[in-house]
Amino acid sequence: MIAAHLHLGRLPMDRPVQVREILALPLFDRAQASDFGIPCYMGTDTLGHAVYIIGFGSGARECSQAMESVLGIMGWAGEVFLVDVLDCIGVTARLGGMLSRRLGWVSLGRPLAAWGMLRSLEGLRRLVQSVKEVLASRHG
């Protein structure tokens, strides 16, 4: 979700971000297990690409593989660009999310998740920049 906001320019790529900015994002730390597997439209980027987020829960790798296979079967493999951000997310953000979403300790987990996302921000920015470069090369 943070990567989508970076990609769409709703979070800056070039300046520090405050915890309050992360906490103010409409969908931050709000996902429920029932949301997993359902694409959520985030907006359209400057090149006209629709940006979605989708959570897969603990089966992320397997679900991503299945989705890529289905896209290939449908003939849409080159039209949809899946990006796995999990490798960019540190343990602090994951722990905060688990405390908040799984255990219901929102007052502890949500701020911890936001602080962890700040610690993960540079990796997410690098990933977003590389995705933008790939999409720009495909576009023109």
N, C-alpha and C positions, 0 to 999 in steps of 0.2 A: 504494500500500500504506500509506503514511503517512497519507494522507487517510482511508482506511478506519479506521485505528486512532484517528484524531481523532474521526471520526464516531461510532464505537462507544464512546468514552470511555476507551480504553486508553492514549491519550496525552492530556495535558491541553490544554484550549483556552485556559487562563488563566494558565499559569505557564511559566517557562523549562524547556526540555527539555535534557538533557545528551546528549552524543554517545553515551555508554555505553547510554543508554535506547534510542536508535535502533538501535545495534548489537545490542542484546539482543532485538529483535523477531524472532520465529521465521522470517519469510520475507524479511527485509531483505537485499537484494543476493544473493538465492539463485536468481532466475529463470534458466532456461535457454531457449535458442531453441525447444526442443520444448514449452515451457509457453505460448508465445504463442498467443492465440486460445482458450485454455481457461479458462473462468470458475473462479475459486477462491473458495469461500464463506469469508467472514471472520467472520460473526456476524449477529445480529439487533439492530436498534437499538431504542430505547425506544418507538417507535411501531409496532413489529412488522414493519418492513421488513427483508427479507433484504439483506445487503450483500455484494457480490462484487467482486473485482478481476479485471481481465483485461488482459493485456499484448498489444499488437499489433505491437511491434517498429517497424521503420522505416516500415511502411505504416499507421500509426495512424489517420490521417485517413480514408483509403480504407476501412479495416476498420470503423471506426465508422459511416461512411455505409452500408456494406453491412448492418451489424447493425441499424441503425435501419430500413432498408428491409424487411428480413426481419421484424422485429418488427411493422411496419405491415401487411405482407401477412398475418401470422398473427393480426392483431387484438389484439396485445398492446402497441401503441405507448403507450397511456396507463398501462399497468401497470408498465413498466420505465423507469427514469430513468437514462440514461447520462450520466456526468460525465467530461469530459476534463480531466485534471489537468496535462497536459504544459506548458501555458502558465505554470503556477505553479512549475515545476521549473527552477532556474537551471543555468547552464553548468557550475558546479563539481560539482553532483550528477550531471549527465549524463556529465561527463568521468570521474568516479570510477567510475560504473557501467560505462562502456566499458572502462576499464583493468581492472576486476575481472572482468567477465563475458566480454567479447570477447577480451581479451588474456591473461586468466588471472593478472593481477598483483593478486591478492586482497589481499595485505598492504599494498599501496599504495592500490589503488582503493577498497576497502570503507570505510576510515576517511575518505577524501576524499569519497566519496558521502554518508556520514553527516554530515560537516561541511557539505557542500553542502545537504543536506536541512534542517539547522538554519537555514541562511540563507534557505531557501525556506519556512520554517514559517509565517510570518505570512500569506503569500499563500494557502497551503493552508488555514489557519484561516479566512480570509475566505471562501474557496470553500466549505468545509464548512458554515460558518454559513449561507451563502445557500442551500445545498442543504437544510439542516435547516428553514429557513423555508419553502421551497417545499413540502417534504414535509408539514410541519405544516399548511399552508394547504389542501393536498389532503385531509388526513386528517380535519379536523374542521370 
